[in-house]
Amino acid sequence: MSSKRFERQNIAKLQGYVPGEQPFNAPVIKLNTNESPYPTSPKVQEAIASFAIESLRRYPQPTADRFRSTAASVHQVARENVIATRGGDELLRLLLTTFVDPGACVGMTDPTYSLYPILTAIQDATIASIPLEADWSLPQNFSSVITEHQCQLTFIVNPHAPSGRLIDAETLRVLASEIEGILVIDEAYVDFVSDPAHDLTQLAVNSDNIVLLRTLSKGYGLAGLRVGYGIGPQHLIEPMLHKTRDSYNLDVISQQLAEVALADQAYAKSVWEQVRLSRSDLCRDLQALGLQVEASESNFLLATVPPECPLSAETLYEGLKARHILVRYFSHDRLQDKLRITVGTAQDNHQLLHYLAALIQGEAFSAST
Ligand SMILES: Cc1ncc(COP(=O)(O)O)c(C=O)c1O
């Protein structure tokens, strides 16, 4: 076999994204990828049942106009302010390919969503990675570092992943006004924010340089459907919508089901409220086990395993996995002593706490084998 490399150099050097485990049909309690613990709207089930198979013969409407109109009315913006994408992840890729030159710099915090550096490397751009403070807030010099590196685009995930911390709208408005490039505010988890007044959509559409990322994967229980969308000023949405997007990026089924799910705001809101309630119960119960858990505005909690705990975070992760409970462990610098735990149903959380307590108290395997 020839040893000739066909990949571009930046791709050859790249380590691909490692998603959380997705066991196929195995009976696990899945608290590792921040999916919804509840099914999507029952109206989606009805829409599947009455789906006209005949419509698959044709290509989908290229720009997903009905879905975009529904999103526009939910957020009270114009359809031209919205682009529909194959999950939020496709929007991230489109933002980079549309607005970042190879060799230019992209800003991000450390830690952050681990897909950002990978997509940036695929675009052959460089990274300014700016460490967050100990409490996961933005450092004072954030915008000056972004300016110094002339970042063409900066990613902020808000609420932050993996900490769940929320940056307020005013701080982000000031940040966007201080930097030259585009500010992408990734709101994958914004549905779970407690304050109903937290809403950046008007700020984004009236700005020069802010794009918001939204997804149906978390708050609408549709991670398997792969639908997300971007909201921003028309001059930023338009080139992605009409130049860089794949012609038919969202298939017919995804467009229809996503529209139904998004339109059923009453159902979605009831799910978000339930997740918020379970989040505070789970936070309290994890703290009672001796873990340090920070307040989260997201659908997950970041739990620190203190040094006095007999088992490390990694060992707890492995121990839970052996009990068919998946949580997320990151070997990343500042996360090695932590577990990121998705808020599950009351029953999931109960099981998690049961085995976690048993592991910490050293009786895990005798208790359940
Ligand atoms: C911070 C963040 N942004 C974006 C996404 C993309 O989600 P999706 O492509 O499923 O819409 C995720 C998924 O886990 C995420 O954690």
The ligand as an ORCA input file, in Angstrom:
! r2SCAN-3c Opt
* xyz 0 1
  C     -22.430     23.744     23.418
  C     -23.066     22.993     22.303
  N     -23.309     23.630     21.152
  C     -23.877     23.018     20.121
  C     -24.215     21.702     20.183
  C     -24.777     21.096     18.943
  O     -25.903     20.392     19.095
  P     -26.696     19.787     17.863
  O     -25.758     19.693     16.699
  O     -27.193     18.488     18.330
  O     -27.781     20.769     17.590
  C     -23.974     20.973     21.352
  C     -24.275     19.535     21.461
  O     -23.971     18.845     22.380
  C     -23.393     21.644     22.453
  O     -23.117     21.012     23.597
*
